[in-house]
Amino acid sequence: MARFARFDRFGPTAEVLRIVHEEPPHPGPGEVRVHVCANGLNPVDYKIVRSAQSAANYGLTDPGSIPGGAGVGFDFAGDIDEIGEGVTRFRVGDAVLGGRRHHAIGDFVIIKAAAEDAGSDGILIEKPAALDYDTASALPVAGRTAIAAIDRVGAGPGDTVLVSAAAGGVGLIAAQLAVLRGATVIGTASEHNHDFLRSLGVTPVTYGDGLVERLKDAAPQGFTAALDNNGPDSVDAALAVGVPVERINTIAARGHRGAQGVGNPQATMQQFAEIVRLVADGSIVVPIEAVYPLERVAEAYARLEAGHVRGKLVVVTR
């Protein structure tokens, strides 16, 4: 029997997530089966589980229950162990990483071999040998979101970029990518993450009351772009230090004071491949704060919900 993380009603993650045992699935034509090694966690996962408003995502008219249960998670890394009819892109034994919405966390994932769109059938890409499974599983959502945001605002040489939540999953990748592209980066973070950010070439600033003044002190030359990964307060701060609204990308407060944003669904496979390469060759560091076995998936999400995670949390299945 195979194990999968499921929930059959919306509510607090620790209360509704459970591990079920089912017969392993098998791929159909054009599909592959991935024997999962690791799953990266993302805040959107628990937000879906907690909110009855998410019922629409599952085509449900009754938000109180989910007939048959539903899967959770998006990110995974593992090895292909079965191939459906007509698949030529992959072979059994290939190491891969990718994502399939609401289906990722468990022993197996079925995904189309040609999947290249996070908004529909998911994404699937070869895993470089230099990239371990835990780190690989942390990249699909966070990495794609970060590079899509960077490319939208066009951060590069001559820019001074504000990155909020710069020690988190998305912010950490985005901040390092902006540095690699020649920008000066100021990142908001808890004080215990300041030395770590400095080691990556990011100037840290503590968030909270007085943020605007601290930002002006950190970058007297002014700011030209901002990447918000935290919420409305960060958008307000970016505007207060002179960032044009069209050069603010927000994934946490879309529409606030006119700020818009792109993220994981808008990223291309080419952008994803660039992030994977940069992490694999060590140009970008993605720390894994903690690793949990599949049976402790609810505990892992509770830790994610508590906040202040440096990098990513990962659930492992083997």
N, C-alpha and C positions, 0 to 999 in steps of 0.2 A: 504493500500500500504506500501511497505517496502522501506527503503532508502539504497543506496549504493554509495560509492565513485567510480567514473569512470573517464576515460579520453579517448578521441577518436583520439588524435594526440599526438605526442611527442613534448615536449617543456618545458618552465619554469613551474614549478609545480603550482605556483599561477595563471597562465593563463589557464592551460589545465584541472586541476582537477575540477570536479563538482559533485554535488549530484543529483542522478536520483531517481525517484520513480517507482518501479516495483511491480508486484505481488510477494508475498513471494514464494521462491522456496520450493520444497518438496523433502525429501530424497528418493533415490531409494533403491533397495536391497543392504544390507550390509552397508548402509550409515546412518548417523544421521544428524539432523539439530540442530545447536547451535544458540540459541538466544543470540547474542553478547552483552556483557556489556561494554567491553573496548578493545581497540587496542593499542598495543605498536608500536611506530614508529622506523624505522631503516634507516640509511643513504642509504642503497641499494635501498630502495623504491623510493626515489626521483631521484636517479641516473638512475634508469630504466625509469622513466617518462620523464626525461630531455633528454635522449640520443636516437637519431634515430638508433643508433647501436643496441638498444634493440629490434628493430623490429624482429630480428631473433628469439628472445625468444617467440614471438607470432606467428611464422610461416608466417610472412608477407614479401612479396616481395617489397611492396611500403611502405617505412618508413614514408611517409607523413601523413598517416591516418590509423585508426584502424576500419574496418567495424564493426558496432555494439558496439563499445567501449570495454574497458578492465578494469578489476578491479585492485586494488592497495593494497599493504600491504601483510603481512604474519602473524603477531602475533595477537592472540585474546584470550579472556577469556569470558566465559559466561555459560549458562545453556542449557542442551539438552532439546528441547521441542517437537521433533518428532523423531521417530525411524523407519527406513526402515525394510523391510522384512528380517528375518534371523539374526538380530542383537541380540546378547546375552550379549555382554560385558558391555553395558551401559543400563540405564533406563531413562525414562523421569524424569526430575528434577535433574539429576546428574550435578554437577558443574565441568567444565573442563577448560583446557587451552591447547593451541596448535598453529598450524600454517598451513595455506594453501596458497601456493604461488599465488600471483596476485588476491586473492579472499577475503582477510580478512576483509577489512574495510567496514562496513555496519551493518545493523540490523541482518542479518543472514549469516551463513556459512554452506554449505553442505560439509561434509567430511566423508571419509570411517571410519567406526568404528575401523578397524584394522590398521589405518594409523600409520606407525612407521618410515617413511623415508622422511626426508625433501626434498630429491631430486625428489620424485615422487608424492605420494598421500598426503603428509603432515605428521603432527604428532598430536597426541591427547592423553592426559593424564588426570587423575583425579586431580582436584584442592583440596589441603588440606584445611580444614575448617579454619585453622589459617591464610591462605593467602588471602588477599583481592583481588578483581578482577583487580584493576588497576595495582598492583604490579605483579600479575600473568601474565597479558597480556604483561608485559615488559620482560619476561624471555625467550621465545622460541629461538629467534635468538641470542640475546646477551649471554644468559646463556650457550647455546650449543656451541657457538663459543669459549667462554672463557674456558670452561672445556676441549674442544678438544685441544686447544692450550697448556694448562697447561700439559695435559697428553702427548702430543707429545714431549715436551722438557723434561718431567720427573722431573719437579721442585719439590724439597723437602728439607729435612734437609741438611744443609751444602751448599746449593745454595744461591747465591746472584743474584736476578733476576731483570732485567730492564723491566719495563712495561711503554710503551709510551701511552699518552692520558689516564692516570690512573684514571681520574675522569669521563670519558665517559662511555657509556653503557657497552661495552665489557671490557674495561680496568679496570673499577671499580670492576666488578665481578672477573676478572682474578687476580687482585692484592690481593683481600681478600682471594681468594682460595689458592693462593701461600703462604700467611701468615699462613692460617690454616694448610697447609701441612708442615710447619716448615721452610720455606725459608725466607731469608732477602729480602725485596722488596723495590726497589727504583723506584718511579713513576714520570714521567714528567707530569706537569700540570700547569695551570695558577695560579698565586699567590693567587687569591681569593679562590682557592680550597685547599691550603696547610694545613691549620688547620684541615679541614675535613679529609684529607688523614692521617694526623698524628693520628687522633682519631681512625683510623682503623688499626694502626700499620704499615703504609706505610711511608717511608721517601720521602718527596716531593722534586722535583728539577724543576726549571723553564726551559722550553724549549727555543730554539732560539740560537743566537750566543753565543759561549762559553760553549755550552752544555757538550762537552766532558770533559772539565776541571772541571765543576761542578759535573759531575758524578764521576770523580776520587776522588774529595774531599769528596763526600758523601759515597763512598765505596772504601777506600784505599786498602781493601783486594782483590779488583777486582771483576769482574762479571763472572758468569758461564752460564747464560742463559738470553734470552731476548724475550719479547712478543711485537711485533710491531703492534699497532693499528692506526698508524698515517701516515706513508709513508716512502719514501726512506731515509730521513734524520735520522730517528730513526734507520734504519738498518745500515747506515753508522756509527752512534754513537756507536752502539753495537759492531760492528767490531773493531772500534777504541779503545774500552776499553777491548778488548781481548776475546769477546764471540766467540766461534767456530761457524762457519756458520751453522753447523748441529744442533746447539742448539738455533737457532733463528727461531721463528715462526712468520710469517708476514701475516696479512690479508689485508694489505693496499699497499704492494709493492712486490707481489709475483714475483720471478725471479730476483729481483734487487740484483746484486752482488752475485748471487747464492743462495739467501735466498728463502726458500720455506715455505709453510704454509698450515695448515688445519683450518677448521672453521665449521660453522653450518652444512653443508651437510654431513660432515664426522662424526659428533657426533652420539653416540648411544642413544637409549632410556634409557639405564642404566645410562649413564652420565647425561642425562637430568633430570632423576628422582633424582639423587644426588643433583643437583643444586636446584631443586624445594624444596627438603627437607631442605637444608641448609638455604634457604631464609625463608621458612615457620617457622623454629625454631629460627630464629634470628641470626644465625651464620654468615650470609652474609646480608649486608644491600644494598638495591637497592632504592635510593631516586627517587621520581617522581618530577621533577622540575616544571612541569606544566601539567594541564589537560584541554583539549579543547573539546567542544561539536562537534558532527559529522559535523554540518553545517560550522564549522571553520577549517576543516581539512587542507585546503590549507594554512591557517595562521600557523597551527601547523608545517607543513613541512617547511614553510619559517623560522620559529624559529630554526628548526633542521639544516637547511642549513647554518644558520648564525654561527653555531658552539659554542663551549664553554658551552655545556649543561652539567650540573652535573647530572649524572644518565640518566634518561629516560624521554621522553615526551609521553603522552597518550591521545588518543581520546576516548571519552565515547559516547555510544549510548543510554544509559538509566540510 
